[in-house]
Amino acid sequence: MLKALIVDDEPLARDELAYLLKRSKEVEIVGEADSIRSTLDFIQLEDVDVVFLDIQLADESGLELAQKLQDLSHQPAIVFATAYDEYALNAFDLHAIDYILKPFDEIRIQKTIEKLAKLSMKSIKTELKKNPPLLKQDRLAISVDERILLITFEEIIYIFTQEGKTSVVTDKMTYRINEPLINLERKLQNTSFTRVHRSYIVNLDKIIEIQPWFNSTYNLIMNDGEKVPVSRTYTKELKQLFNL
């Protein structure tokens, strides 16, 4: 349902428009205002999808208010609802969605609501294309014997490659797969996993001890008792992760 704010300095005009909008059962009147200041104050406190705005507001201009609304981070749609037809071009220059004239006609109001609804859906679809919803990343998909298994991150201790074969070592078992380590590293970006050697990726949550080794390298003791080497290339990053 669209959340609407009606801005008009005439109480009777506000009441008439509110009545027609409510009859559509597609619009919720969240507030009324009669000036630029009261409108801006209201929008700062409440979510508003559309402002139905008169051109003349006592000694103020609805066109000026429309300009100010465009500067807001969350800009509501604007529909001019006025008795003055000569400002239509100015209104559309301010990206108004529609321009309806007093006295209000219920059929004309319904067309405006339909236009707003279509615009709302289009905006949602556009936003989804720009920012598709992210799936929670807590599992790694691996291909084993023509099956695709989903292994939770918390199960995985470390991943290593040897003689061209990659192994995913978990709490329960080890899975041998054909996928290169570099591909798994990309899949595990921004997670609890990090590369510590050209042949190893480890789950930081599974490290129980860090043992200094020769030439400024380290061995990581994992929670299954295995040792994972840290090469000099990745030593600096490891130190930063653990504030060493």
Accessible surface in RSA format (square Angstrom, percent):
REM  Atomic radii and reference values for relative SASA: ProtOr
REM  Chains: A
REM  Algorithm: Lee & Richards
REM  Probe-radius: 1.40
REM  Slices: 20
REM RES _ NUM      All-atoms   Total-Side   Main-Chain    Non-polar    All polar
REM                ABS   REL    ABS   REL    ABS   REL    ABS   REL    ABS   REL
RES MET A   1   151.38  78.4  77.43  51.2  73.95 176.1  73.08  62.1  78.30 103.7
RES LEU A   2    22.14  12.3  21.54  15.4   0.60   1.5  21.78  15.3   0.36   1.0
RES LYS A   3    77.36  37.7  77.36  47.5   0.00   0.0  33.01  29.7  44.35  47.2
RES ALA A   4     0.00   0.0   0.00   0.0   0.00   0.0   0.00   0.0   0.00   0.0
RES LEU A   5     0.00   0.0   0.00   0.0   0.00   0.0   0.00   0.0   0.00   0.0
RES ILE A   6     1.35   0.8   1.35   1.0   0.00   0.0   1.35   1.0   0.00   0.0
RES VAL A   7     0.97   0.6   0.00   0.0   0.97   2.3   0.00   0.0   0.97   2.6
RES ASP A   8     6.35   4.4   6.35   6.3   0.00   0.0   2.29   5.4   4.06   4.0
RES ASP A   9    48.72  34.1  29.33  29.2  19.38  45.8   7.67  18.1  41.05  40.9
RES GLU A  10    92.36  53.0  91.62  69.3   0.74   1.8  26.45  51.2  65.91  53.8
RES PRO A  11    79.63  58.0  79.19  72.2   0.44   1.6  79.59  65.7   0.04   0.2
RES LEU A  12   149.44  83.2 144.79 103.6   4.65  11.7 144.91 101.8   4.53  12.2
RES ALA A  13    10.75   9.9   5.31   8.2   5.44  12.4   8.78  12.4   1.97   5.2
RES ARG A  14    36.96  15.5  36.80  18.8   0.15   0.4   1.34   1.8  35.62  21.6
RES ASP A  15    80.70  56.5  74.15  73.8   6.55  15.5  27.45  64.6  53.25  53.1
RES GLU A  16    72.84  41.8  65.45  49.5   7.40  17.6  33.93  65.6  38.92  31.8
RES LEU A  17     4.20   2.3   4.20   3.0   0.00   0.0   4.20   2.9   0.00   0.0
RES ALA A  18     6.72   6.2   6.72  10.4   0.00   0.0   6.72   9.5   0.00   0.0
RES TYR A  19   127.15  59.4 123.89  70.5   3.26   8.5  97.76  73.5  29.39  36.2
RES LEU A  20    18.46  10.3  16.40  11.7   2.06   5.2  16.40  11.5   2.06   5.5
RES LEU A  21     0.12   0.1   0.12   0.1   0.00   0.0   0.12   0.1   0.00   0.0
RES LYS A  22   122.60  59.8 111.31  68.3  11.29  26.9  58.72  52.9  63.89  68.1
RES ARG A  23   124.41  52.2 100.22  51.1  24.19  57.6  24.10  32.9 100.31  60.8
RES SER A  24    21.27  18.0   1.48   2.0  19.79  45.6   9.29  19.8  11.98  16.8
RES LYS A  25   165.46  80.7 148.32  91.0  17.14  40.8 103.59  93.2  61.87  65.9
RES GLU A  26    69.88  40.1  65.74  49.7   4.14   9.9  32.24  62.4  37.64  30.7
RES VAL A  27     5.79   3.8   0.11   0.1   5.68  13.7   0.11   0.1   5.68  15.4
RES GLU A  28    79.32  45.5  75.30  57.0   4.02   9.6  25.18  48.7  54.14  44.2
RES ILE A  29    33.09  18.8   8.52   6.3  24.57  59.2   8.52   6.1  24.57  66.7
RES VAL A  30    39.58  26.0  13.12  11.9  26.46  63.8  20.17  17.5  19.41  52.7
RES GLY A  31    13.64  16.8   0.00   N/A  13.64  16.8  13.46  36.9   0.19   0.4
RES GLU A  32    75.72  43.5  48.42  36.6  27.30  65.0  19.20  37.1  56.52  46.1
RES ALA A  33     8.60   7.9   1.02   1.6   7.57  17.2   8.60  12.1   0.00   0.0
RES ASP A  34    70.92  49.7  66.60  66.3   4.32  10.2   7.91  18.6  63.01  62.8
RES SER A  35    28.52  24.1  28.52  38.1   0.00   0.0  21.34  45.4   7.19  10.1
RES ILE A  36    14.50   8.3  14.50  10.8   0.00   0.0  14.50  10.4   0.00   0.0
RES ARG A  37   137.46  57.7 136.09  69.4   1.37   3.3  76.72 104.9  60.74  36.8
RES SER A  38    40.51  34.2  32.74  43.7   7.77  17.9  36.67  78.1   3.84   5.4
RES THR A  39     0.00   0.0   0.00   0.0   0.00   0.0   0.00   0.0   0.00   0.0
RES LEU A  40    21.84  12.2  20.90  15.0   0.93   2.3  21.09  14.8   0.75   2.0
RES ASP A  41    61.45  43.0  59.62  59.3   1.83   4.3  23.93  56.3  37.52  37.4
RES PHE A  42    44.90  22.5  40.75  25.2   4.15  10.8  44.66  27.1   0.24   0.7
RES ILE A  43    18.44  10.5   8.31   6.2  10.13  24.4   8.31   6.0  10.13  27.5
RES GLN A  44   133.05  74.4  95.75  70.0  37.30  88.8  33.18  70.6  99.87  75.7
RES LEU A  45   149.11  83.0 118.30  84.6  30.81  77.5 122.22  85.8  26.89  72.4
RES GLU A  46    87.92  50.5  80.55  60.9   7.37  17.6  10.58  20.5  77.34  63.1
RES ASP A  47    97.75  68.5  91.01  90.6   6.74  15.9  16.29  38.3  81.46  81.2
RES VAL A  48     0.68   0.5   0.17   0.2   0.52   1.2   0.17   0.1   0.52   1.4
RES ASP A  49    55.80  39.1  45.64  45.4  10.16  24.0  11.40  26.8  44.40  44.3
RES VAL A  50     0.48   0.3   0.48   0.4   0.00   0.0   0.48   0.4   0.00   0.0
RES VAL A  51     0.00   0.0   0.00   0.0   0.00   0.0   0.00   0.0   0.00   0.0
RES PHE A  52     1.22   0.6   0.13   0.1   1.09   2.8   0.17   0.1   1.05   3.0
RES LEU A  53     0.05   0.0   0.00   0.0   0.05   0.1   0.05   0.0   0.00   0.0
RES ASP A  54     6.44   4.5   5.75   5.7   0.69   1.6   0.11   0.3   6.33   6.3
RES ILE A  55     2.71   1.5   2.49   1.9   0.23   0.5   2.49   1.8   0.23   0.6
RES GLN A  56    68.27  38.2  67.76  49.5   0.51   1.2  19.77  42.1  48.51  36.8
RES LEU A  57     0.69   0.4   0.00   0.0   0.69   1.7   0.00   0.0   0.69   1.9
RES ALA A  58    75.48  69.4  44.92  69.3  30.56  69.5  57.97  81.6  17.51  46.4
RES ASP A  59   150.58 105.5 113.52 113.0  37.06  87.6  40.83  96.1 109.75 109.5
RES GLU A  60    64.12  36.8  55.67  42.1   8.45  20.1  29.18  56.4  34.95  28.5
RES SER A  61    41.18  34.8  39.11  52.2   2.07   4.8  33.21  70.7   7.97  11.2
RES GLY A  62     0.00   0.0   0.00   N/A   0.00   0.0   0.00   0.0   0.00   0.0
RES LEU A  63    32.20  17.9  30.47  21.8   1.73   4.4  30.71  21.6   1.50   4.0
RES GLU A  64    86.15  49.5  78.45  59.4   7.69  18.3  33.45  64.7  52.69  43.0
RES LEU A  65     0.00   0.0   0.00   0.0   0.00   0.0   0.00   0.0   0.00   0.0
RES ALA A  66     0.00   0.0   0.00   0.0   0.00   0.0   0.00   0.0   0.00   0.0
RES GLN A  67    86.80  48.5  86.80  63.4   0.00   0.0  38.12  81.1  48.68  36.9
RES LYS A  68    79.76  38.9  76.69  47.1   3.07   7.3  26.12  23.5  53.64  57.1
RES LEU A  69     0.00   0.0   0.00   0.0   0.00   0.0   0.00   0.0   0.00   0.0
RES GLN A  70    43.69  24.4  25.05  18.3  18.64  44.4  10.14  21.6  33.54  25.4
RES ASP A  71   115.13  80.6  80.97  80.6  34.16  80.8  32.90  77.4  82.23  82.0
RES LEU A  72    49.39  27.5  38.19  27.3  11.20  28.2  40.31  28.3   9.08  24.4
RES SER A  73   130.42 110.2  80.42 107.3  49.99 115.2  60.96 129.8  69.45  97.3
RES HIS A  74   104.34  57.0  99.53  69.2   4.81  12.3  79.12  81.5  25.23  29.4
RES GLN A  75    82.74  46.3  58.02  42.4  24.72  58.9  14.87  31.7  67.87  51.5
RES PRO A  76     3.23   2.4   0.30   0.3   2.93  10.7   2.02   1.7   1.21   7.5
RES ALA A  77    22.97  21.1  10.19  15.7  12.78  29.1  19.79  27.9   3.18   8.4
RES ILE A  78     2.98   1.7   1.82   1.4   1.16   2.8   1.82   1.3   1.16   3.1
RES VAL A  79     0.00   0.0   0.00   0.0   0.00   0.0   0.00   0.0   0.00   0.0
RES PHE A  80     0.07   0.0   0.07   0.0   0.00   0.0   0.07   0.0   0.00   0.0
RES ALA A  81     3.72   3.4   3.03   4.7   0.69   1.6   3.03   4.3   0.69   1.8
RES THR A  82     0.00   0.0   0.00   0.0   0.00   0.0   0.00   0.0   0.00   0.0
RES ALA A  83    64.50  59.3  38.62  59.6  25.88  58.9  38.71  54.5  25.79  68.3
RES TYR A  84    87.54  40.9  86.27  49.1   1.27   3.3  48.08  36.1  39.46  48.6
RES ASP A  85    92.91  65.1  82.93  82.5   9.98  23.6  19.32  45.5  73.59  73.4
RES GLU A  86   112.40  64.5  81.55  61.7  30.86  73.5  57.39 111.0  55.02  44.9
RES TYR A  87    62.49  29.2  62.49  35.6   0.00   0.0  29.90  22.5  32.58  40.2
RES ALA A  88    27.96  25.7  27.79  42.9   0.17   0.4  27.79  39.1   0.17   0.5
RES LEU A  89   147.49  82.1 145.76 104.3   1.74   4.4 145.85 102.4   1.64   4.4
RES ASN A  90    72.61  50.1  69.66  67.3   2.96   7.1   6.26  15.1  66.36  64.1
RES ALA A  91     0.00   0.0   0.00   0.0   0.00   0.0   0.00   0.0   0.00   0.0
RES PHE A  92    97.60  48.8  83.38  51.6  14.22  37.0  84.11  51.0  13.50  38.6
RES ASP A  93   111.46  78.1  89.88  89.5  21.58  51.0  27.89  65.6  83.57  83.3
RES LEU A  94    23.79  13.2  23.47  16.8   0.32   0.8  23.52  16.5   0.27   0.7
RES HIS A  95   133.11  72.8 116.97  81.3  16.14  41.3  77.61  80.0  55.50  64.6
RES ALA A  96     9.75   9.0   0.10   0.2   9.65  22.0   0.20   0.3   9.55  25.3
RES ILE A  97    38.03  21.6  29.00  21.6   9.03  21.8  31.66  22.8   6.38  17.3
RES ASP A  98     4.52   3.2   4.52   4.5   0.00   0.0   0.00   0.0   4.52   4.5
RES TYR A  99    22.01  10.3  11.23   6.4  10.78  28.1  11.23   8.4  10.78  13.3
RES ILE A 100     2.02   1.1   1.38   1.0   0.64   1.5   2.02   1.5   0.00   0.0
RES LEU A 101    80.25  44.7  68.83  49.2  11.42  28.7  68.83  48.3  11.42  30.7
RES LYS A 102    44.22  21.6  27.92  17.1  16.30  38.8  23.97  21.6  20.25  21.6
RES PRO A 103   122.56  89.3 107.69  98.2  14.87  54.1 111.44  92.0  11.12  69.1
RES PHE A 104    20.27  10.1   1.74   1.1  18.53  48.2   2.39   1.4  17.88  51.2
RES ASP A 105    78.69  55.1  72.60  72.3   6.09  14.4  30.25  71.2  48.43  48.3
RES GLU A 106    72.13  41.4  67.04  50.7   5.09  12.1  30.65  59.3  41.48  33.9
RES ILE A 107   122.87  69.9 120.50  89.8   2.38   5.7 122.75  88.4   0.13   0.3
RES ARG A 108    80.69  33.9  79.05  40.3   1.64   3.9  41.55  56.8  39.14  23.7
RES ILE A 109     2.21   1.3   2.21   1.6   0.00   0.0   2.21   1.6   0.00   0.0
RES GLN A 110    53.66  30.0  53.29  38.9   0.38   0.9  31.91  67.9  21.75  16.5
RES LYS A 111   124.86  60.9 120.11  73.7   4.75  11.3  64.57  58.1  60.29  64.2
RES THR A 112     0.29   0.2   0.29   0.3   0.00   0.0   0.29   0.4   0.00   0.0
RES ILE A 113     0.45   0.3   0.45   0.3   0.00   0.0   0.45   0.3   0.00   0.0
RES GLU A 114    84.16  48.3  81.66  61.8   2.50   5.9  26.06  50.4  58.10  47.4
RES LYS A 115    95.71  46.7  89.55  54.9   6.16  14.7  60.94  54.9  34.77  37.0
RES LEU A 116     4.77   2.7   2.98   2.1   1.79   4.5   2.98   2.1   1.79   4.8
RES ALA A 117    36.86  33.9  33.44  51.6   3.42   7.8  36.46  51.3   0.41   1.1
RES LYS A 118   154.73  75.5 146.29  89.8   8.45  20.1  93.94  84.6  60.80  64.8
RES LEU A 119    63.21  35.2  60.17  43.0   3.04   7.6  62.69  44.0   0.53   1.4
RES SER A 120    41.82  35.3  34.22  45.7   7.60  17.5  17.27  36.8  24.55  34.4
RES MET A 121   102.65  53.2 102.65  67.9   0.00   0.0  78.35  66.6  24.31  32.2
RES LYS A 122   140.50  68.5 137.16  84.2   3.33   7.9  82.68  74.4  57.82  61.6
RES SER A 123    60.89  51.5  50.85  67.9  10.03  23.1  37.49  79.8  23.40  32.8
RES ILE A 124    86.75  49.4  83.51  62.2   3.23   7.8  86.75  62.5   0.00   0.0
RES LYS A 125   120.72  58.9 118.80  72.9   1.92   4.6  64.35  57.9  56.37  60.0
RES THR A 126    57.16  40.7  56.33  57.1   0.83   2.0  40.86  54.9  16.30  24.6
RES GLU A 127    91.92  52.8  91.51  69.2   0.41   1.0  44.39  85.9  47.53  38.8
RES LEU A 128    88.18  49.1  84.91  60.7   3.27   8.2  85.14  59.8   3.04   8.2
RES LYS A 129   175.56  85.6 144.55  88.7  31.01  73.8  95.86  86.3  79.70  84.9
RES LYS A 130   146.36  71.4 116.36  71.4  30.00  71.4  73.03  65.7  73.33  78.1
RES ASN A 131    89.75  61.9  78.34  75.7  11.41  27.5  29.43  70.8  60.32  58.3
RES PRO A 132    80.58  58.7  75.14  68.5   5.44  19.8  75.14  62.0   5.44  33.8
RES PRO A 133   108.46  79.0  83.07  75.7  25.40  92.3  94.06  77.7  14.41  89.5
RES LEU A 134   167.37  93.2 136.08  97.3  31.30  78.7 137.36  96.5  30.01  80.8
RES LEU A 135   168.21  93.7 150.26 107.5  17.96  45.1 152.09 106.8  16.13  43.4
RES LYS A 136   174.96  85.4 142.71  87.6  32.25  76.8  99.84  89.9  75.12  80.0
RES GLN A 137    96.75  54.1  69.90  51.1  26.84  63.9  36.85  78.4  59.90  45.4
RES ASP A 138    53.01  37.1  52.40  52.2   0.61   1.4  21.30  50.1  31.71  31.6
RES ARG A 139   129.17  54.2 110.14  56.1  19.03  45.3  15.05  20.6 114.12  69.2
RES LEU A 140     4.21   2.3   3.42   2.5   0.79   2.0   4.21   3.0   0.00   0.0
RES ALA A 141    39.34  36.2  33.21  51.3   6.13  13.9  33.47  47.1   5.87  15.6
RES ILE A 142     2.16   1.2   0.00   0.0   2.16   5.2   2.16   1.6   0.00   0.0
RES SER A 143    71.15  60.1  60.15  80.3  10.99  25.3  36.72  78.2  34.43  48.2
RES VAL A 144    17.12  11.3  15.71  14.2   1.42   3.4  17.12  14.9   0.00   0.0
RES ASP A 145   122.44  85.8  91.85  91.4  30.59  72.3  32.40  76.3  90.04  89.8
RES GLU A 146   180.81 103.8 137.23 103.8  43.58 103.8  61.73 119.4 119.08  97.2
RES ARG A 147   136.76  57.4 131.98  67.3   4.78  11.4  62.76  85.8  74.00  44.9
RES ILE A 148   132.15  75.2 104.76  78.0  27.40  66.0 104.76  75.4  27.40  74.3
RES LEU A 149    36.08  20.1  34.47  24.7   1.61   4.0  36.08  25.3   0.00   0.0
RES LEU A 150    94.13  52.4  69.52  49.7  24.61  61.9  69.52  48.8  24.61  66.2
RES ILE A 151     8.42   4.8   8.42   6.3   0.00   0.0   8.42   6.1   0.00   0.0
RES THR A 152    43.03  30.6  43.03  43.6   0.00   0.0  41.75  56.1   1.28   1.9
RES PHE A 153    22.66  11.3  22.37  13.9   0.29   0.8  22.37  13.6   0.29   0.8
RES GLU A 154   131.49  75.5 122.81  92.9   8.68  20.7  44.66  86.4  86.83  70.9
RES GLU A 155    45.94  26.4  45.38  34.3   0.56   1.3  19.57  37.9  26.37  21.5
RES ILE A 156     0.00   0.0   0.00   0.0   0.00   0.0   0.00   0.0   0.00   0.0
RES ILE A 157     3.80   2.2   3.80   2.8   0.00   0.0   3.80   2.7   0.00   0.0
RES TYR A 158    17.55   8.2  17.55  10.0   0.00   0.0   1.92   1.4  15.63  19.3
RES ILE A 159     0.00   0.0   0.00   0.0   0.00   0.0   0.00   0.0   0.00   0.0
RES PHE A 160    34.54  17.3  34.54  21.4   0.00   0.0  34.54  20.9   0.00   0.0
RES THR A 161    37.90  27.0  30.75  31.2   7.15  17.1  20.20  27.1  17.70  26.8
RES GLN A 162   119.95  67.1 110.95  81.1   9.00  21.4  28.42  60.5  91.53  69.4
RES GLU A 163   172.69  99.1 127.04  96.1  45.64 108.7  59.95 115.9 112.74  92.0
RES GLY A 164    71.15  87.7   0.00   N/A  71.15  87.7  38.11 104.6  33.04  74.0
RES LYS A 165   111.94  54.6 110.82  68.0   1.11   2.7  74.99  67.5  36.95  39.4
RES THR A 166     3.07   2.2   2.99   3.0   0.08   0.2   0.00   0.0   3.07   4.6
RES SER A 167     1.80   1.5   1.80   2.4   0.00   0.0   0.00   0.0   1.80   2.5
RES VAL A 168     0.00   0.0   0.00   0.0   0.00   0.0   0.00   0.0   0.00   0.0
RES VAL A 169    14.00   9.2  14.00  12.7   0.00   0.0  14.00  12.2   0.00   0.0
RES THR A 170     7.85   5.6   1.07   1.1   6.78  16.2   0.17   0.2   7.68  11.6
RES ASP A 171    79.54  55.7  44.27  44.1  35.27  83.4  26.85  63.2  52.70  52.6
RES LYS A 172   178.07  86.9 140.77  86.4  37.30  88.8  92.32  83.1  85.75  91.3
RES MET A 173   103.16  53.4  91.73  60.7  11.43  27.2  76.13  64.7  27.03  35.8
RES THR A 174    53.77  38.2  35.27  35.8  18.50  44.1  16.69  22.4  37.08  56.1
RES TYR A 175    34.04  15.9  31.66  18.0   2.38   6.2  10.58   7.9  23.46  28.9
RES ARG A 176   162.77  68.3 142.53  72.7  20.24  48.2  55.20  75.4 107.57  65.2
RES ILE A 177     6.72   3.8   1.86   1.4   4.86  11.7   6.39   4.6   0.33   0.9
RES ASN A 178   119.78  82.6  96.17  92.9  23.61  56.9  34.33  82.6  85.46  82.6
RES GLU A 179    39.45  22.6  32.44  24.5   7.00  16.7  21.59  41.8  17.86  14.6
RES PRO A 180    71.55  52.1  62.57  57.0   8.98  32.6  71.55  59.1   0.00   0.0
RES LEU A 181     9.62   5.4   5.48   3.9   4.13  10.4   5.48   3.8   4.13  11.1
RES ILE A 182    81.26  46.2  79.47  59.2   1.80   4.3  79.47  57.2   1.80   4.9
RES ASN A 183    50.09  34.5  47.46  45.9   2.63   6.3   7.07  17.0  43.01  41.6
RES LEU A 184     0.00   0.0   0.00   0.0   0.00   0.0   0.00   0.0   0.00   0.0
RES GLU A 185    50.58  29.0  48.81  36.9   1.77   4.2  19.25  37.2  31.33  25.6
RES ARG A 186   143.16  60.1 131.72  67.1  11.44  27.2  53.00  72.4  90.16  54.6
RES LYS A 187    86.89  42.4  73.49  45.1  13.39  31.9  66.09  59.5  20.79  22.1
RES LEU A 188     4.03   2.2   2.33   1.7   1.70   4.3   2.55   1.8   1.48   4.0
RES GLN A 189   109.97  61.5 100.10  73.2   9.87  23.5  28.14  59.9  81.83  62.1
RES ASN A 190   158.02 109.0 108.68 105.0  49.33 118.8  40.89  98.4 117.13 113.2
RES THR A 191    35.70  25.4   4.65   4.7  31.06  74.0  16.15  21.7  19.55  29.6
RES SER A 192    34.43  29.1  23.07  30.8  11.36  26.2  25.29  53.9   9.14  12.8
RES PHE A 193    14.84   7.4   0.48   0.3  14.36  37.4   0.48   0.3  14.36  41.1
RES THR A 194    17.72  12.6  10.66  10.8   7.06  16.8  13.56  18.2   4.16   6.3
RES ARG A 195    34.92  14.7  29.57  15.1   5.36  12.8   3.98   5.4  30.95  18.8
RES VAL A 196     1.46   1.0   1.46   1.3   0.00   0.0   1.46   1.3   0.00   0.0
RES HIS A 197    38.71  21.2  38.71  26.9   0.00   0.0  15.46  15.9  23.25  27.1
RES ARG A 198   188.21  79.0 180.92  92.2   7.29  17.4  60.94  83.3 127.27  77.1
RES SER A 199    22.65  19.1  22.65  30.2   0.00   0.0   5.40  11.5  17.25  24.2
RES TYR A 200    44.70  20.9  44.70  25.4   0.00   0.0   9.95   7.5  34.75  42.8
RES ILE A 201     1.97   1.1   1.97   1.5   0.00   0.0   1.97   1.4   0.00   0.0
RES VAL A 202     0.00   0.0   0.00   0.0   0.00   0.0   0.00   0.0   0.00   0.0
RES ASN A 203     1.92   1.3   1.92   1.9   0.00   0.0   0.00   0.0   1.92   1.9
RES LEU A 204    37.83  21.1  30.40  21.7   7.43  18.7  30.50  21.4   7.33  19.7
RES ASP A 205   115.63  81.0  82.43  82.0  33.20  78.5  28.81  67.8  86.82  86.6
RES LYS A 206    27.95  13.6  27.05  16.6   0.90   2.1   7.77   7.0  20.18  21.5
RES ILE A 207    26.12  14.9   4.10   3.1  22.02  53.1   4.10   3.0  22.02  59.7
RES ILE A 208   116.45  66.3  79.34  59.1  37.10  89.4  86.71  62.4  29.73  80.7
RES GLU A 209    85.45  49.1  78.46  59.4   6.99  16.6  29.66  57.4  55.78  45.5
RES ILE A 210    43.13  24.5  22.38  16.7  20.74  50.0  22.38  16.1  20.74  56.3
RES GLN A 211    51.22  28.6  51.17  37.4   0.05   0.1  13.83  29.4  37.38  28.4
RES PRO A 212   103.92  75.7  87.91  80.1  16.01  58.2  88.19  72.8  15.73  97.8
RES TRP A 213   133.08  53.4 114.18  55.3  18.90  44.4 107.62  57.4  25.46  41.3
RES PHE A 214   134.15  67.1 121.85  75.5  12.30  32.0 132.02  80.0   2.13   6.1
RES ASN A 215   100.29  69.2  79.55  76.9  20.74  49.9  15.71  37.8  84.58  81.7
RES SER A 216    75.80  64.1  56.33  75.2  19.47  44.9  30.67  65.3  45.13  63.2
RES THR A 217    19.71  14.0  18.58  18.8   1.13   2.7  17.16  23.0   2.56   3.9
RES TYR A 218    30.43  14.2  29.13  16.6   1.30   3.4   8.46   6.4  21.97  27.1
RES ASN A 219    14.87  10.3  14.87  14.4   0.00   0.0   0.00   0.0  14.87  14.4
RES LEU A 220     0.00   0.0   0.00   0.0   0.00   0.0   0.00   0.0   0.00   0.0
RES ILE A 221    19.39  11.0  19.39  14.4   0.00   0.0  19.39  14.0   0.00   0.0
RES MET A 222     0.00   0.0   0.00   0.0   0.00   0.0   0.00   0.0   0.00   0.0
RES ASN A 223    69.22  47.7  40.45  39.1  28.77  69.3  13.82  33.3  55.41  53.6
RES ASP A 224    65.01  45.5  27.73  27.6  37.28  88.2  32.77  77.1  32.24  32.1
RES GLY A 225    54.75  67.5   0.00   N/A  54.75  67.5  29.53  81.0  25.23  56.5
RES GLU A 226    91.37  52.5  89.26  67.5   2.11   5.0  13.71  26.5  77.65  63.4
RES LYS A 227   114.09  55.7  95.29  58.5  18.80  44.8  56.88  51.2  57.22  60.9
RES VAL A 228     0.28   0.2   0.28   0.3   0.00   0.0   0.28   0.2   0.00   0.0
RES PRO A 229    46.14  33.6  46.10  42.0   0.03   0.1  46.10  38.1   0.03   0.2
RES VAL A 230     2.17   1.4   0.00   0.0   2.17   5.2   0.06   0.1   2.11   5.7
RES SER A 231    29.54  25.0  24.15  32.2   5.39  12.4  28.33  60.3   1.20   1.7
RES ARG A 232   165.74  69.6 148.80  75.9  16.94  40.3  43.62  59.6 122.12  74.0
RES THR A 233   113.86  81.0  82.17  83.3  31.69  75.5  57.98  77.9  55.88  84.5
RES TYR A 234    49.95  23.3  48.98  27.9   0.97   2.5  23.23  17.5  26.72  32.9
RES THR A 235    10.85   7.7  10.85  11.0   0.00   0.0  10.85  14.6   0.00   0.0
RES LYS A 236   147.70  72.1 144.40  88.6   3.30   7.9  88.73  79.9  58.98  62.8
RES GLU A 237    79.55  45.7  76.61  58.0   2.94   7.0  29.06  56.2  50.49  41.2
RES LEU A 238     2.04   1.1   0.87   0.6   1.17   2.9   1.51   1.1   0.53   1.4
RES LYS A 239    76.50  37.3  75.54  46.3   0.96   2.3  26.36  23.7  50.14  53.4
RES GLN A 240   116.29  65.0  95.55  69.8  20.74  49.4  44.00  93.7  72.29  54.8
RES LEU A 241    84.00  46.8  53.60  38.3  30.39  76.4  57.44  40.3  26.55  71.5
RES PHE A 242    76.90  38.5  56.51  35.0  20.39  53.1  61.09  37.0  15.82  45.3
RES ASN A 243   139.09  95.9 106.29 102.7  32.80  79.0  32.85  79.1 106.24 102.7
RES LEU A 244   109.01  60.7  52.30  37.4  56.71 142.6  81.64  57.3  27.37  73.7
END  Absolute sums over single chains surface
CHAIN  1 A    14941.5      12494.6       2446.9       7914.6       7026.9
END  Absolute sums over all chains
TOTAL         14941.5      12494.6       2446.9       7914.6       7026.9
